[in-house]
Amino acid sequence: MRRKMAPFVFAVFMTLAAVAAGAAPDEDFVSGEWEVKTAAADGSLAITIFDFYLDGGQLKGSVLAYPEYEYPIRDGKVSGDKISFSLEQVVGGRTSSYFYVGKVKGDAIEFEIAPLSGHGIPKREKVTVRRVKPAAP
C-alpha cells in the first residue's frame, strides 16, 4: 500500500511547491492585450497598447503607441510574476531605447521604465498597464 501511495504523495508535494513558489513555469498569464491611458503633450488622451505572447517561454510582442507607431519588443523575459523587455522607438527620425521591468498583479502590470538612450523619457518613470483582452485559446 505504501508503494502505491508514493507517486500520489510526490505529485501532491510538487503541486504544493509550485503553488508556494508562484505560478507554474508553463502558466501563461501575460499573453494578450494590455493598455495604459495617459495625457498626450497636446492634452488629448493617449492610449498605448501592449500586445504580449509567449513563444517557447520567451516574451514576444509589440507596443502600439498612438495609432501610427508599432514597436516590437526585444529581449523579453517572464520569470514568475516578473516581466522585462527592451524597446526601441523611432519618432521623427530620432531613436530612443527603453528598458521595461514589471511585476504582474492579476490584471495589472506595474512597470518601471528606464531610458537607455535617445530623446524620450529623461528619467525613470512608473506606469501601470491593465489587461484589456486575454490571448485567444
C-alpha positions in Angstrom: 0.0 0.0 0.0 2.8 2.4 0.8 4.4 1.9 -2.6 1.2 2.8 -4.3 0.8 6.0 -2.3 4.3 7.3 -3.0 3.6 8.6 -6.5 0.4 10.3 -5.3 2.2 11.9 -2.3 5.0 13.1 -4.6 2.5 14.7 -7.0 0.7 16.5 -4.2 4.0 17.7 -2.8 5.2 19.0 -6.2 1.8 20.8 -6.8 2.0 22.5 -3.4 5.6 23.5 -4.0 4.6 25.1 -7.4 1.8 27.0 -5.7 4.1 28.2 -2.9 6.6 29.4 -5.5 4.1 31.3 -7.5 2.7 30.5 -11.0 3.8 27.3 -12.6 6.6 28.0 -15.1 4.5 27.0 -18.1 1.5 29.0 -17.0 0.9 31.9 -19.4 -0.7 34.8 -17.6 0.8 37.6 -19.6 -0.3 36.8 -23.2 -3.0 39.2 -24.5 -3.6 42.9 -24.8 -2.8 45.4 -22.1 -3.3 49.2 -22.2 -2.4 52.4 -20.4 -4.2 55.7 -20.9 -2.1 58.9 -20.4 -2.4 62.5 -21.3 -0.6 63.4 -24.6 1.6 66.5 -24.9 -1.4 68.3 -26.6 -3.7 67.4 -23.7 -5.6 64.7 -25.6 -6.0 61.1 -24.4 -3.2 58.8 -25.5 -3.8 55.0 -25.4 -0.8 52.7 -25.6 -1.5 49.0 -26.3 0.9 46.3 -25.2 0.4 43.0 -27.1 2.2 40.2 -25.4 2.6 36.5 -26.2 4.9 33.7 -25.0 6.9 31.8 -27.6 8.8 28.9 -26.0 9.0 30.7 -22.7 10.3 33.9 -24.3 8.1 37.0 -24.1 7.4 38.5 -27.5 5.0 41.1 -28.9 4.8 44.8 -29.7 3.8 48.1 -28.3 1.3 50.2 -30.2 1.7 53.9 -29.3 -0.8 56.2 -31.0 -2.4 54.5 -34.0 0.6 55.0 -36.3 3.5 53.7 -34.2 4.1 50.0 -33.6 7.4 48.8 -31.9 8.5 45.2 -31.5 9.7 44.3 -28.0 13.2 42.8 -27.7 14.8 40.5 -25.1 11.5 39.7 -23.5 11.5 37.6 -20.3 9.0 36.3 -17.9 10.1 34.7 -14.6 7.3 34.1 -12.0 5.4 37.3 -11.7 8.3 39.4 -13.1 8.4 40.6 -16.7 11.0 42.6 -18.6 11.8 43.7 -22.2 13.5 46.4 -24.1 12.0 48.7 -26.7 13.5 50.9 -29.4 11.3 53.8 -30.7 11.9 55.9 -33.8 9.9 59.1 -33.9 10.6 61.9 -36.4 13.8 60.2 -37.4 15.1 60.1 -33.8 15.7 56.8 -32.0 15.2 56.2 -28.2 15.7 53.0 -26.3 14.0 51.9 -23.1 14.1 49.0 -20.6 10.8 47.9 -19.0 10.8 45.9 -15.8 7.4 45.0 -14.3 5.5 42.9 -11.8 2.3 41.2 -12.8 -0.5 41.7 -10.2 -3.6 39.9 -11.5 -5.0 42.0 -14.4 -2.4 44.8 -14.0 1.4 45.1 -14.6 3.3 47.7 -12.7 6.2 48.8 -14.9 9.3 50.9 -14.2 10.6 52.3 -17.5 14.3 53.2 -17.7 15.7 55.3 -20.6 18.7 53.7 -22.2 19.4 56.3 -24.9 17.7 58.9 -27.0 15.5 61.9 -26.6 12.3 60.4 -24.9 11.8 60.0 -21.2 14.6 61.8 -19.4 14.3 59.8 -16.2 12.8 56.6 -14.8 9.1 56.5 -15.0 6.4 54.2 -13.4 3.3 53.2 -15.3 0.6 50.6 -14.6 -0.9 48.8 -17.6 -4.3 46.9 -17.4 -5.4 43.8 -19.2 -7.8 44.6 -22.0 -8.1 41.2 -23.6 -6.5 37.8 -22.8 -4.9 35.9 -25.6 -7.3 33.7 -27.6 -7.0 30.0 -26.6 
